Amino acid sequence: MERNITLIALFAALIAALGLIPKLTLAFGVPITAQSMGIMLCGTVLGARRGALAVLLFLALVALGLPLLAGGRGGLGAFAGPAVGFLIGWPVAAFVIGFIVERWRTGPLALVASVASVIGGIGAMYLFGVVGMAILLDKTLIEALMLVTVFLPGDVIKAVLAGMITAALARSRPSSVLSRS
């Protein structure tokens, strides 16, 4: 129990630390950040439940006003912009990623974690992000989907990196990859 709480807090801190990498805000208000890779790592390393809890802890800290989002954003106002759908989708994405890694036991972990990160960290997250953007920017779902295509190459790279990092962690400290224990 104590170990789980520590790891959940540690991964919430990892997401925050990845926010220190400078963001690039696009014209329609949604930034490109490294924090989505933190979401992917929450799922691949911690598993579904713990990964989602780490993301929820991070989002609770942001809601309380801590400037943990890329660019030093925080507070309830962060949940009122065009990126709100992505923020809401983050815990779902971590859960989906963790669920896939926990259940898919065959194949190399790097591949499993990468594919899970694409399905959850791109598929599930974009589902929420596109809907949020469509509502807040008064666009159709297709128009909002076209806006987020700029994120795809970077997110695929992040998914592959999350898979490689998870596999390397499993090789060096197998017990630390809770999604596989």
Secondary structure in CASP SS format (residue, H / E / C, confidence):
PFRMAT SS
TARGET T0000
AUTHOR 0000-0000-0000
METHOD secondary structure of the structure
MODEL  1
M C 1.00
E H 1.00
R H 1.00
N H 1.00
I H 1.00
T H 1.00
L H 1.00
I H 1.00
A H 1.00
L H 1.00
F H 1.00
A H 1.00
A H 1.00
L H 1.00
I H 1.00
A H 1.00
A H 1.00
L H 1.00
G C 1.00
L C 1.00
I C 1.00
P C 1.00
K C 1.00
L E 1.00
T E 1.00
L C 1.00
A C 1.00
F C 1.00
G C 1.00
V C 1.00
P E 1.00
I E 1.00
T C 1.00
A C 1.00
Q H 1.00
S H 1.00
M H 1.00
G H 1.00
I H 1.00
M H 1.00
L H 1.00
C H 1.00
G H 1.00
T H 1.00
V H 1.00
L H 1.00
G C 1.00
A H 1.00
R H 1.00
R H 1.00
G H 1.00
A H 1.00
L H 1.00
A H 1.00
V H 1.00
L H 1.00
L H 1.00
F H 1.00
L H 1.00
A H 1.00
L H 1.00
V H 1.00
A H 1.00
L C 1.00
G C 1.00
L C 1.00
P C 1.00
L C 1.00
L E 1.00
A C 1.00
G C 1.00
G C 1.00
R E 1.00
G C 1.00
G C 1.00
L H 1.00
G H 1.00
A H 1.00
F H 1.00
A H 1.00
G C 1.00
P C 1.00
A C 1.00
V H 1.00
G H 1.00
F H 1.00
L H 1.00
I H 1.00
G H 1.00
W H 1.00
P H 1.00
V H 1.00
A H 1.00
A H 1.00
F H 1.00
V H 1.00
I H 1.00
G H 1.00
F H 1.00
I H 1.00
V H 1.00
E H 1.00
R H 1.00
W C 1.00
R C 1.00
T C 1.00
G C 1.00
P C 1.00
L H 1.00
A H 1.00
L H 1.00
V H 1.00
A H 1.00
S H 1.00
V H 1.00
A H 1.00
S H 1.00
V H 1.00
I H 1.00
G H 1.00
G H 1.00
I H 1.00
G H 1.00
A H 1.00
M H 1.00
Y H 1.00
L H 1.00
F H 1.00
G H 1.00
V H 1.00
V H 1.00
G H 1.00
M H 1.00
A H 1.00
I H 1.00
L H 1.00
L C 1.00
D C 1.00
K C 1.00
T C 1.00
L H 1.00
I H 1.00
E H 1.00
A H 1.00
L H 1.00
M H 1.00
L H 1.00
V H 1.00
T H 1.00
V H 1.00
F H 1.00
L H 1.00
P H 1.00
G H 1.00
D H 1.00
V H 1.00
I H 1.00
K H 1.00
A H 1.00
V H 1.00
L H 1.00
A H 1.00
G H 1.00
M H 1.00
I H 1.00
T H 1.00
A H 1.00
A H 1.00
L H 1.00
A H 1.00
R H 1.00
S H 1.00
R C 1.00
P H 1.00
S H 1.00
S H 1.00
V C 1.00
L H 1.00
S H 1.00
R H 1.00
S C 1.00
END
